[in-house]
């Protein structure tokens, strides 16, 4: 069965400061035409930074769209032309004040493939050393160190709900703390 | 440290067939005003449906925004006034043709709290029986049964990248297949 929809016409319907919305004309597998409406996103990187005592660096902040204070691993959008690993290291230092001596790709995530192009690269960072926090004027967040077993508990209790944070922690446990190997 | 931004003015800037975009005026913790741009979403439910042989029902489809064929667990948006558990059962039957005799909440997910209000309720479904597939005119997807160990392997190899599917499978393994309990 053919599952592919094909682009007929690309169309930007909203170009905001932060979000860009596309409404493309597409041809469905049955040759009928319809539209596909979605957010155009530059991609992002996030980083599971772990110290020698199994503590994870997390960021606590108010997420206005969901009206909640969340705990998330450090993350941010890719700057134009920026490599995901450079973005991960930059965001880690800007948000927590730590540099990482070692960085490995842990996974890849599509947060909502129905309506955003966003892909998130998840990195595992270790060999941490002190750097410099650097928040922009409209960023209000604090970083904390939380033991990884406590974070797992917060995920299993639905106290941590952010997708990238759940995937990063659960995947880390599955690979490094159980006998399941990729 | 006060982290909260407060609503000053609610503003809908784009109201499409599928997506609604808000650009609210907000007051930051330092009392300055700025805007917050985000997708307003009704919420969703997804379902990890497992049969007596440890096979999972997955849906294969073309996701136009990311230009990929994905494997995802069945999911869909909440209809107006619909309970998440009713949505999970409805989407499972519509997309795979299976009904579930048992349904339990497995977790909760915010796919992208920086720019969408969406919350996804993850259910675990069992006691499966045959029902009736019912796809709408613009839905092109096929359902498959894949063994849960194979699915875990696909996640660890980054062949399954969808956020809700990764969280559902990894959380299931962590709770039911290792000695980590919530």
Contacts between the chains, C-beta under 8 A, distances in Angstrom:
chain1	res1	chain2	res2	distance
A	1	B	140	7.5
A	1	B	142	5.8
A	2	B	140	7.7
A	3	B	60	7.0
A	3	B	61	5.9
A	3	B	62	4.4
A	3	B	69	6.2
A	3	B	140	5.2
A	3	B	141	6.9
A	3	B	142	7.3
A	4	B	62	4.9
A	4	B	69	7.9
A	5	B	62	5.8
A	5	B	64	5.2
A	5	B	140	7.5
A	13	B	14	6.7
A	13	B	16	7.3
A	14	B	13	6.7
A	14	B	14	4.7
A	14	B	21	6.1
A	16	B	13	7.3
A	16	B	21	7.6
A	16	B	23	6.7
A	16	B	37	4.9
A	17	B	35	7.2
A	17	B	37	6.4
A	18	B	37	4.4
A	18	B	115	6.9
A	19	B	21	6.7
A	19	B	37	5.1
A	19	B	38	7.4
A	19	B	39	7.6
A	19	B	115	6.1
A	21	B	14	6.1
A	21	B	16	7.6
A	21	B	19	6.7
A	21	B	21	6.3
A	23	B	16	6.7
A	24	B	64	7.4
A	26	B	64	6.3
A	28	B	138	6.3
A	28	B	140	6.7
A	29	B	140	4.8
A	30	B	140	7.7
A	32	B	137	7.9
A	34	B	138	5.5
A	35	B	17	7.1
A	36	B	64	4.6
A	36	B	65	7.1
A	37	B	16	4.9
A	37	B	17	6.4
A	37	B	18	4.4
A	37	B	19	5.1
A	38	B	19	7.4
A	38	B	64	7.3
A	38	B	65	4.1
A	39	B	19	7.6
A	39	B	39	6.7
A	39	B	65	7.7
A	39	B	115	7.2
A	60	B	3	7.0
A	61	B	3	5.9
A	62	B	3	4.4
A	62	B	4	5.0
A	62	B	5	5.8
A	63	B	110	7.6
A	63	B	113	4.0
A	63	B	114	6.7
A	64	B	5	5.2
A	64	B	24	7.4
A	64	B	26	6.3
A	64	B	36	4.6
A	64	B	38	7.3
A	65	B	36	7.1
A	65	B	38	4.1
A	65	B	39	7.7
A	65	B	113	6.2
A	65	B	114	7.2
A	65	B	115	6.4
A	65	B	116	6.1
A	65	B	117	4.8
A	66	B	110	5.6
A	66	B	113	4.9
A	66	B	117	5.9
A	66	B	119	7.1
A	68	B	110	8.0
A	68	B	113	7.4
A	69	B	3	6.2
A	69	B	4	7.9
A	70	B	110	7.4
A	70	B	113	5.8
A	72	B	113	7.6
A	107	B	158	6.0
A	107	B	166	7.7
A	108	B	158	4.8
A	108	B	161	5.1
A	109	B	161	6.0
A	109	B	163	5.4
A	109	B	166	6.9
A	110	B	63	7.6
A	110	B	66	5.6
A	110	B	68	8.0
A	110	B	70	7.4
A	110	B	161	4.7
A	110	B	162	5.5
A	110	B	163	6.4
A	111	B	111	4.2
A	111	B	112	4.5
A	111	B	163	4.8
A	112	B	111	4.5
A	112	B	112	6.0
A	112	B	116	6.8
A	112	B	118	6.7
A	112	B	163	7.0
A	113	B	63	4.0
A	113	B	65	6.2
A	113	B	66	4.9
A	113	B	68	7.4
A	113	B	70	5.8
A	113	B	72	7.6
A	113	B	161	7.9
A	113	B	162	5.9
A	114	B	63	6.7
A	114	B	65	7.2
A	115	B	18	6.9
A	115	B	19	6.1
A	115	B	39	7.2
A	115	B	65	6.4
A	116	B	65	6.1
A	116	B	112	6.8
A	116	B	116	7.7
A	117	B	65	4.8
A	117	B	66	5.9
A	118	B	112	6.7
A	119	B	66	7.0
A	119	B	161	7.6
A	137	B	32	7.9
A	138	B	28	6.3
A	138	B	32	8.0
A	138	B	34	5.5
A	140	B	1	7.5
A	140	B	2	7.7
A	140	B	3	5.2
A	140	B	5	7.5
A	140	B	28	6.6
A	140	B	29	4.9
A	140	B	30	7.7
A	141	B	3	6.9
A	142	B	1	5.8
A	142	B	3	7.3
A	152	B	174	7.4
A	152	B	180	6.6
A	153	B	182	7.2
A	155	B	171	7.4
A	156	B	171	7.2
A	156	B	174	6.9
A	156	B	175	6.7
A	156	B	180	7.2
A	156	B	181	7.6
A	156	B	182	3.5
A	157	B	182	5.7
A	158	B	107	6.0
A	158	B	108	4.8
A	161	B	108	5.1
A	161	B	109	6.0
A	161	B	110	4.7
A	161	B	113	7.9
A	161	B	119	7.6
A	162	B	110	5.6
A	162	B	113	5.9
A	163	B	109	5.4
A	163	B	110	6.5
A	163	B	111	4.8
A	163	B	112	7.0
A	163	B	163	4.0
A	163	B	164	7.5
A	163	B	167	6.5
A	164	B	163	7.5
A	166	B	107	7.7
A	166	B	109	6.9
A	166	B	167	4.8
A	166	B	170	7.7
A	166	B	171	7.4
A	167	B	163	6.5
A	167	B	166	4.8
A	167	B	167	6.1
A	167	B	170	6.9
A	170	B	166	7.7
A	170	B	167	6.9
A	170	B	170	3.7
A	170	B	171	6.2
A	170	B	174	6.0
A	171	B	155	7.4
A	171	B	156	7.3
A	171	B	166	7.4
A	171	B	170	6.2
A	173	B	174	6.3
A	173	B	178	8.0
A	173	B	180	7.3
A	174	B	152	7.4
A	174	B	156	6.9
A	174	B	170	6.0
A	174	B	173	6.4
A	174	B	174	7.2
A	175	B	156	6.7
A	178	B	173	8.0
A	178	B	178	5.1
A	180	B	152	6.5
A	180	B	156	7.2
A	180	B	173	7.2
A	181	B	156	7.6
A	182	B	153	7.2
A	182	B	156	3.5
A	182	B	157	5.7
